[in-house]
Amino acid sequence: MKKTVLISIVTASLLTVVSANEEKSVPQILNSTLKKVEAVAKNTSTKASKESVKIDTKVSSIGEDKSVGDIIKASLGSSKSVDKNSSNAPFDYKLKPKKVADNVWCFFGALDKPTKENAGNMANNCYVKTNDGYFVMDTGPSYQFAKQAYSAMKKIANLPVKYVVNSHNHDDHWLGNDFYKKEFNATLIGPETINTNYKEGDKTRMYNVLPKNAIEGTHIIKLDKTPKKPFTISFGGKEFKIIPMAVKAHTIDDIFVYMPKEKVLFAGDLVMNGRITSNRDGSVMGQIKAIDMIDKLDWKVLVPGHGLITGKNAVDEARLYFKLLKERILKALDNDVDSTEITEKVTLPEFKDKAMYDILNAQNVGYAFDELEMLDDE
Ligand SMILES: [Zn+2]
């Protein structure tokens, strides 16, 4: 029975896809059909867990900062409190900006993968206040996130957002862009791959993971500028050096931002601390280059893409991680360890207590092996 349903979905969507997209290749069509089937299967199997999430939200939002009267009213189910706590209310990210330098505030995300519970709030986003408005580094995992981040910043200074920079194409860092465009017509700057790899209507990772009331209203829009060479934005009495990496590092086209006068650097995912990076789209050699480049700049505060350490030791973990990864894999290659045993033979116990080690380390070793093996052959 189930099989028949799936097959008819496959056939039906194959037909629609073929007729709607004549220019698509067969693998592309199959790919998008597979995604649809996966989505259908996912929806069916997560219905039960959605129900329990709904109940959880209700309990936690009643418990906090409410008078006894409010709680009783809520439990009696007065229409007002039902509205407030229904799943239609936007997900509350409970965002609190943390000041990291003069005129610089950041929202620090959880050291975790995106989950229903954190609603994608697991990357860092920052605001810089200038005389003419805000500069924003990364925009978070959803329209709602960006909206709530701005409303927290508006309490600090009621200023428009003029410029937005995205550090790279992973969707936990830029799905809030649409908010800044709609609200302020801000200039959106970021890697070209956001424009080339994504289009309005695509369902990226966050669309599949986030609760509906967090991702709802999030639209993918195009960036205004996708620089290939470093340039400077000067506005409101501040200078921002926008520096695109010339080599693949965390991704194929990372960008970091440096404020020379303030000695503040926004590293994006070229630097993480407190957790293991995911190197699935990156390069060990490129990461080492990027970290060297960042190390050479004179900064006092460095905000990583993920992680809470922003002081002079902010880069230490990332530098050591890639150094050890490279050394150990090259040694294993010398000893003729092959790809089937590499993740057993190469481990990084120095990092085993960092968040996401169990999920990501072996995977990083595998990718690093492929990369360094090719290098070895040349
Ligand atoms: Zn990230």
Residues whose N, C-alpha, C, O or C-beta is under 5 A from the ligand:
A	BS01	ZN	A123 H170 D269 G305
